[in-house]
Amino acid sequence: MAPNPYDLVYYPAGTVLIQYNKEVENIEIDPRETYIGPSPIKYKKLEKPVNAIVLEQVSRENYSKIWFEGEEWYVKE
């Protein structure tokens, strides 16, 4: 079950958080072009379990945008 916005969610150690060069939900795909996807610019692998606030559920690719350590991150659910 996908979390709702403003839920406090537990993420176990080993979860990978990603920041992209552009917003995942704002991507327009031209079917005539090859599309690989947004490029990660920063990632963090959690060394210990944490709780983070879900900002929004991104429908594309089942990502959640979360707030962790003062930054927005994406985590694949």
Buried (B, 14 or more C-beta within 10 A) or exposed (E): EEBEEEBEBEBEEEBBBBBBEEEBBEEEEEEEEEEEEBEEEEEBEBEEEBEBBBBBBBEEEEBBBBEBEEEEBBBEE
